[in-house]
Amino acid sequence: MTPDGEPVTSVNRPCPDVDWDARAASFDEEPDHGLRDPGVRGAWSGRLRGWLPGHAGDVLDLGCGTGSLSLLASEQGHRVTGVDLSPAMVMLAREKLAGRDAVFLVGDAAAPPIGEQRFDVVLVRHVLWALPDPGRVLRHWAGLLRPGGRLVLVEGVWGTLDPVGIPAGRLTALLAPVAGQVRVERLSDDPLLWGGEVADERYAVVAVTD
């Protein structure tokens, strides 16, 4: 059983160990990781503009990887703190956002090392599904927000023979105790986000806390 009472299945089991330091150098080669293609970059920038506040705010990017979403948020005027467990990823993120109002820390996305600092947005892409107790993690993340702050969670269910991920319905149910407003935005039908057509479930949830 998972800690929130659901049986362990292919779509809610923890992610197997991955050496993210070893993968850091090639991480940005994926279209939706590096955002090197202008069309892909523009698609993510437009989505992010709709998810983040219209005024400059403090964004906590958890599992930030090489900082591609952090860079988009910074370009839109936000102050960014990124956290990733991989020192190699953090090093690349620091290089990518050198000279910007951004700080990158090595740490666990489930318990980021940010002390008493609070944020307007907690931004997390493709991380929550791999954590062993997503309900507890969501409560902790909600506690890192200022009043009226928002969680922006990009997730999905990937693969057909042996799918992994977290379905949108399960995520919205887990958010019910911590968020007053929850909006789901389907992303599967926008090939520009992924560098091509996809057939699996991909979505974003924007949850405004009470």
C-alpha positions in Angstrom: 0.0 0.0 0.0 1.1 3.6 -0.5 1.1 5.9 2.5 -2.2 7.5 1.5 -3.9 4.1 1.4 -3.9 3.2 -2.3 -2.6 -0.1 -3.5 0.8 0.1 -5.2 0.3 0.0 -9.0 2.3 1.0 -12.0 0.9 4.5 -12.0 1.7 5.4 -8.4 4.8 3.5 -7.4 8.0 5.5 -6.6 10.4 6.1 -9.4 13.4 3.7 -9.6 16.8 5.1 -8.7 18.2 7.2 -11.5 21.7 8.8 -11.6 20.6 12.3 -12.4 24.2 13.6 -12.2 25.1 11.2 -15.0 22.2 12.3 -17.1 22.6 16.1 -16.5 24.9 16.7 -19.5 22.3 15.2 -22.0 19.2 16.3 -20.1 18.5 19.3 -22.2 18.5 17.3 -25.4 14.9 16.3 -24.8 12.7 19.0 -26.5 10.6 19.7 -23.4 13.7 19.7 -21.1 16.1 22.1 -22.8 13.4 24.2 -24.6 16.0 24.8 -27.3 13.5 24.8 -30.2 11.8 28.3 -30.5 8.4 26.7 -30.9 8.7 24.5 -27.9 10.1 27.3 -25.8 7.3 29.7 -26.9 4.7 27.1 -26.0 6.0 26.6 -22.5 6.5 30.3 -22.0 2.9 31.0 -22.9 1.5 28.3 -20.6 3.7 29.5 -17.8 2.5 33.0 -18.2 -1.1 31.8 -17.7 -0.1 29.8 -14.6 2.0 32.3 -12.7 0.8 35.6 -11.2 0.7 38.6 -13.5 2.9 40.6 -11.1 6.5 39.9 -10.1 6.6 37.2 -7.4 8.7 34.6 -5.7 8.7 31.2 -7.4 10.0 28.0 -5.9 10.9 25.6 -8.7 11.2 22.1 -7.2 13.0 19.4 -9.1 14.2 22.2 -11.3 16.7 20.2 -13.3 18.8 22.4 -15.5 16.6 25.4 -14.8 14.7 25.7 -18.1 11.3 26.6 -16.5 13.2 28.7 -13.9 14.6 30.7 -16.8 11.2 31.3 -18.4 9.8 32.4 -15.0 12.8 34.8 -14.6 12.3 36.2 -18.0 8.7 37.0 -17.0 9.9 39.1 -14.1 9.7 36.6 -11.2 12.4 35.9 -8.6 13.3 32.2 -8.6 14.6 29.7 -6.1 15.3 26.3 -7.7 15.9 23.1 -5.8 17.2 19.8 -7.2 18.7 16.7 -5.7 21.4 16.5 -8.4 24.5 18.8 -7.9 25.2 18.5 -11.6 21.7 19.7 -12.5 22.0 22.6 -10.1 25.4 23.6 -11.5 23.9 23.8 -15.0 20.9 25.7 -13.8 23.2 28.3 -12.1 25.1 28.7 -15.4 21.8 29.0 -17.4 20.5 31.8 -15.1 23.8 33.5 -14.3 23.3 37.2 -13.6 19.5 36.8 -13.0 17.6 37.1 -9.7 17.7 33.4 -9.1 19.2 31.1 -6.5 19.7 27.3 -6.9 20.1 24.9 -4.0 20.9 21.2 -3.8 18.2 19.4 -1.9 15.2 17.2 -1.7 12.1 18.5 -3.5 9.9 16.8 -0.9 11.6 18.9 1.9 13.4 21.8 0.2 16.1 23.5 2.3 14.6 27.0 2.2 14.2 27.7 5.9 11.4 30.1 6.8 11.2 31.7 3.3 7.8 31.7 1.8 6.7 31.9 -1.9 3.9 33.1 -4.1 4.2 30.0 -6.3 5.5 26.4 -5.9 6.2 25.1 -9.4 6.8 21.4 -9.9 7.1 19.5 -13.2 7.2 15.7 -13.4 8.3 15.2 -9.8 5.3 14.5 -7.5 4.4 11.2 -9.2 7.8 9.7 -8.2 7.5 10.6 -4.5 6.4 7.9 -2.0 3.8 10.0 -0.1 2.3 12.6 -2.4 -0.5 13.7 0.0 2.0 14.5 2.7 4.3 16.3 0.2 1.4 18.4 -1.1 0.5 19.5 2.4 4.2 20.5 3.0 4.4 22.4 -0.3 1.2 24.3 0.5 2.8 25.3 3.8 5.6 27.0 1.8 3.2 29.4 0.2 2.1 32.9 1.3 -1.7 33.4 1.8 -3.4 33.0 -1.6 -0.3 31.4 -3.2 -0.6 28.7 -5.8 0.7 25.3 -6.6 1.5 24.7 -10.3 1.9 21.0 -10.9 2.7 19.6 -14.3 2.2 15.8 -14.2 0.9 12.9 -16.3 0.7 9.2 -16.9 3.3 8.0 -19.4 3.6 4.8 -21.4 1.0 2.1 -22.4 2.4 -1.3 -21.6 3.6 -0.4 -18.1 2.4 3.2 -17.4 4.0 5.4 -14.7 2.7 8.6 -13.3 -0.2 10.1 -11.4 -3.7 10.5 -13.0 -5.3 14.0 -12.9 -8.2 12.7 -10.9 -6.0 11.3 -8.1 -4.0 14.5 -7.9 -7.0 16.7 -7.6 -8.4 14.5 -4.9 -5.1 14.8 -3.0 -5.3 18.6 -3.3 -8.8 18.9 -1.9 -7.6 19.4 1.8 -5.1 22.1 0.9 -6.6 24.1 -2.0 -9.7 26.2 -2.3 -9.5 26.5 -6.1 -8.2 23.7 -8.4 -8.0 24.0 -12.2 -6.9 21.2 -14.5 -5.4 22.1 -17.9 -4.9 19.3 -20.4 -1.6 19.4 -22.2 -1.6 16.2 -24.3 -3.2 17.8 -27.3 -0.5 20.5 -27.7 2.4 18.9 -29.6 4.5 22.1 -29.4 5.0 21.5 -25.7 6.6 18.1 -26.3 8.3 18.5 -29.6 5.7 16.2 -31.3 2.4 14.4 -30.9 1.8 12.4 -27.7 -0.9 9.9 -26.9 -0.6 9.6 -23.1 -2.1 11.8 -20.3 -0.3 15.0 -19.7 -1.8 17.9 -17.7 -1.2 20.8 -15.4 -3.0 21.6 -12.2 -3.1 25.1 -10.8 -4.3 25.1 -7.2 -4.8 28.3 -5.2 -4.5 27.7 -1.5 -6.9 29.0 1.2 
